[in-house]
Structure formats: C-alpha cells, structure tokens
Amino acid sequence: MKNLTNSTLNILIIILLSSLSCTNVDRPSENLTNKIDSLLKEWNTNYTPGAAISILKDGKLIFKKGYGMSNLEHDIPINSSTIFHIASESKQFTDFCIVLLAQQGKLSLNDDIRKYLPELPDFGKKITIKNLIYHTSGLRDQWQLLSISGTRIDDVIKQNHILKLISKQQRLNFEPGERFIYCNTGYTLLAEIVEEVSGLTLREFAKKEIFEPLGMEDTHFHDNYKEIVKNRAYSYEPKDSITFEKSILSFSTVGATSLFTTVEDESKWLKNYFTGQVGGQDALDQMHELAILNSGEELSYSFGLMTDTYKGWRRIGHGGTDAGYKSYTVRFPEDNLGIVVFSNISNFNPRLMAMKIADIFLEDRSNNDDSIVIDHQFYKDRIGKYFSDEGQFCELVYNTKLYLRYNNGLQEMIPESDSTFSFADGIGKLSFIKNDKNSFVFSYLNTKQILRKYEPIVLAKSEMENYCGTYYSDEVATYYEIIQKGDKLFLKHCKYTDALLTPVTSNQFTCPHWWMSNIIFQRDHNNKILGFEINSGRVLHLYFRKTN
C-alpha cells in the first residue's frame, strides 16, 4: 500500500464503500426472509421438490432463494440460479420478438399469417398475427389435438409434428376475433413467423435481441429435448403423501413453451418492463395493448400478459404449467414490485404463492365488504355437479364455506357479494343467477360459460348397443372405439386405458380423458347415430364419424 498515492487510495475507498452500500440495499431483510421462509416451509426440505423465488422492488433485486430439491436422485438443492422450464410464461418472450420485428418494419401485426406461412389451411377467414397473440384466432389447441390423436404429452413432441397436425385441420373453433379461447397453436406459429421473417430461429433471435442485451446468460428457448443443460431442475409429481415420481417432458417445440431460465434472469426481464432498455417505451406500450373482440369488448389479455386487479392493485402477470413445472411471474407497477415463482412439482400453486408474497408488501385497497351475510341454505341448495355445453364440468361443495371442485383440485371461493365469489388468487369467478338454483356463470381467463346442475342419467342396456362401434376423424387421423361392458359404456384407444363414458343426456357424455371430456353424439332423422363431436375445452366441434 506504500506505493499507492493518496488520490489512488481515495478512489479505492470510494469504490469499496459504494460496493458495500449496494450490497446492503440488495440484501433482503431478516424479517422478509423469515416471512418467505415461513410461506415455503413445506418445501424447504432435502426430500421434496420445491421452488425458487425472486423479488424485484424499485428496480433492485431484493430477494432470491431456492427451496427444496432440484434433483431428488442426486440430492441437488434448488437455488436462485437453478434453471427451470417455465411453460406458457414463455409466450411473452415470443410476443416481444414479434414486437421487435414489427419495430424493424419486417412485419405488421395486422398481416394475414398465410403471408408468411402459405402452407397453412385456408379457412376462408383472415387470421392475423394479432389473432395468434390474443388467442382469438379460432385455431384448435395443439396439445389437446395431439392428445386426441393418440400422442401422449410425455411422448417426444417436435415442432414439425405440431405443424403437420395443424395442416390437417378443416374447421376453426370460431371465426377469428369473435371470442377468446387460449390457444398454444398460435404461439408455435408465431415462432415459425419469427424464423421466416428474420432468418433466425426463435432461439437465435431471442438470444441476440433480448437475452444477450439484458445479460440473461442462463436463458434460452430449448428446441432440442436431448440437449444437456447444467443446473436444470427436474420435473416431479406426487405419487402419494411422501413419495414422488418423475413427470416426463420431452418437448422440442418452442413459441408456446420451452423457455429455460432462472428466477435471477427473469428478474432482469421484469426490470426491462420498468426501464425499456430493450425495445424502448414503444415496445412496452405495445406489449400492454389489450385485446378487443370484433364486438368491441375489451379483454384482460395483451401480449402474453394478463392485466387485472388484486386487492385494489393493478396486477400484470402470466403463468405456465407443463408436466411438473409450474411458473408465475407478476408485476404490480403502482408499487414497483415484481415477483417470480418457479417450481418443479405439479401440485404447487405458484400464482397463489406469489399473491401470499405480494401480501407482505401491499396493503389491501379493495374495500371488501365484511358485512356480507352468508345464507347457508342458499348455498346448500346449490351444491352438486354442473356442466356446460362446451364441456366445462365442476362440482360445488359447501361445508361452512363454498368450494369449487375444478380441474382435479378444490378451490375455496371467496365471497365478493352474497352471489359472487372468486378464487383466492383472483383469477376465476363464480356468479349465481338470481332466482335460479340450478345454474351459475363461471368466468375464467376471459371466457364465460353458464353451467347447469345435472344428475347423470341411466341408460338401459338395450340402448347402449346403439353407441357401440368404431369412430374415425380425418383431422387427427385416429380411431376410437365404444364398447359395452355389462351396463356401462367405455371409450377405447390403442394408446390409452379404457375410459368410462357417463351420460349427462342421451346425446352428451362425459369422459375422464381431459382432451375429450365432453362428447356429443350426432344423429340422423331416424335417430341413428352418425358420429360424435368433441366439444371440450380448447377444441370445439371436432368430428368423428361412425364407420361401418
């Protein structure tokens, strides 16, 4: 130190003090750490999968930590640099690539997609790039089509596989712009448009234009399922209350999914929404432009982002689910707060966890009415099973509180009034219809359906033989068979276990396969069965004809 001048020493001291100051600002408080540790205590073990959390406040990364295990076979813990597959949260990155290409003048968001992908079927209606982004294209969802065709989700699924399936489609779910149905197909096509326009794959373009400028060194679109990725989390599902199984994911498809990243890198992405370092304010404004249907109705969905309110605060976020991977990233711009939650276990709820973390920072500004009078008999009269024409099935359960059995889970419904309830995370809503004990309106992700109470009917054995036979669809190139076993009907396919068909009416049946949970039979004027439609979830009116 003797050889250093006073000036040099002063500079070193300033640098050291500055470094210490930044460290103090970025270090989480012991109180915050204890609160989040308490929320994650169930997963903070060396024998369960778990989650990684990061929190961005006022542009600074104030918290990052892992809980549980990244790899159970080799006892590798999760940390803040563990790489996760984040499923549908990938969509906003695909959209941002499209926005950048529009800024560069290489495409227009209102272009017909067949301008870039002329090999797609001509449905007689213009489908725009915006329709793909907003899930208003009317295209059927790729994952459901693949499952119907006999391709299991844990099979190897490649980009070209999906494109071939899309090319066989003969009909849309609805006319473009008429309504919203979440559609992964559109985002696979957006990835193809990025490559067609830029000459780079989505992986290459995103790396060059987004990840490298933002310093997201551990982030990439994973377009080869065989590729080795160091420090990645593996995917699990619970086998029972104490043991787990691998939940296989073998995707080589990008656009709708397959972004690999860390909670630390995702925080850099969140920060860009505040700074506009990549894309500038024009790109950020475009990303937040909400969808408008042909009717003029404005939706809460923009460019891979959902905008709504939570406890009186503007909330902008998106989640994802593939196999055992669960993700949710959210911003509360009024409080300059961002939260990232990634998990590798299928029964983890990242959105609900993010809201519990948000509650640490945000006061409740919702002015909820604590004086809501609970009429127990009112809710008891409405318990039971419900269905919609488009295959939404659920069950209302009441035990001092109202619960909705939905998507294989039980959701506590939080009262907003004496007739309106919402999910705890605020993403779904149930509204009872006045003077109607047998119906309610269910709203979820920009879709509304009227659900009606039902009791499954009982078919006579003599009626059952009318349904039996083989059914074929040209659009998914596969057969299903309906057979009778005793007094029950079953749906058979060479790739799946036999599934019990339960009649709701003589023409509408439920099925435990999620990809065809609602089957509607078509008859001629003599009441002879001609075939059936799958009218379920993200695939509507997919026809199977009865063969001789």
Secondary structure as UniProt FT lines:
FT   TURN            2..3
FT   HELIX           6..26
FT   HELIX           30..39
FT   HELIX           41..43
FT   STRAND          51..57
FT   TURN            58..59
FT   STRAND          60..67
FT   STRAND          69..71
FT   TURN            72..75
FT   STRAND          76..77
FT   TURN            80..81
FT   STRAND          83..85
FT   HELIX           87..90
FT   HELIX           91..103
FT   TURN            104..105
FT   TURN            109..110
FT   HELIX           113..115
FT   TURN            118..119
FT   HELIX           129..134
FT   HELIX           142..149
FT   TURN            153..154
FT   STRAND          157..158
FT   HELIX           159..167
FT   TURN            176..177
FT   HELIX           184..198
FT   HELIX           202..206
FT   HELIX           207..211
FT   HELIX           212..214
FT   TURN            217..218
FT   STRAND          220..221
FT   TURN            225..226
FT   TURN            230..231
FT   STRAND          236..238
FT   STRAND          244..246
FT   STRAND          251..252
FT   STRAND          259..261
FT   HELIX           263..275
FT   TURN            277..279
FT   HELIX           280..287
FT   TURN            294..295
FT   STRAND          306..310
FT   TURN            311..312
FT   STRAND          313..322
FT   TURN            323..324
FT   STRAND          325..332
FT   HELIX           333..335
FT   STRAND          337..343
FT   TURN            346..347
FT   HELIX           350..361
FT   TURN            370..371
FT   HELIX           376..380
FT   TURN            381..382
FT   STRAND          384..387
FT   TURN            389..390
FT   STRAND          393..398
FT   STRAND          402..406
FT   TURN            407..408
FT   STRAND          409..415
FT   STRAND          420..423
FT   TURN            424..425
FT   STRAND          428..432
FT   TURN            434..435
FT   TURN            437..438
FT   STRAND          439..444
FT   TURN            445..446
FT   STRAND          447..453
FT   HELIX           461..464
FT   TURN            465..467
FT   STRAND          469..473
FT   TURN            474..477
FT   STRAND          478..485
FT   TURN            486..487
FT   STRAND          488..493
FT   TURN            494..495
FT   STRAND          496..503
FT   STRAND          508..510
FT   HELIX           514..516
FT   STRAND          518..523
FT   TURN            525..526
FT   STRAND          529..536
FT   TURN            537..538
FT   STRAND          539..546
//
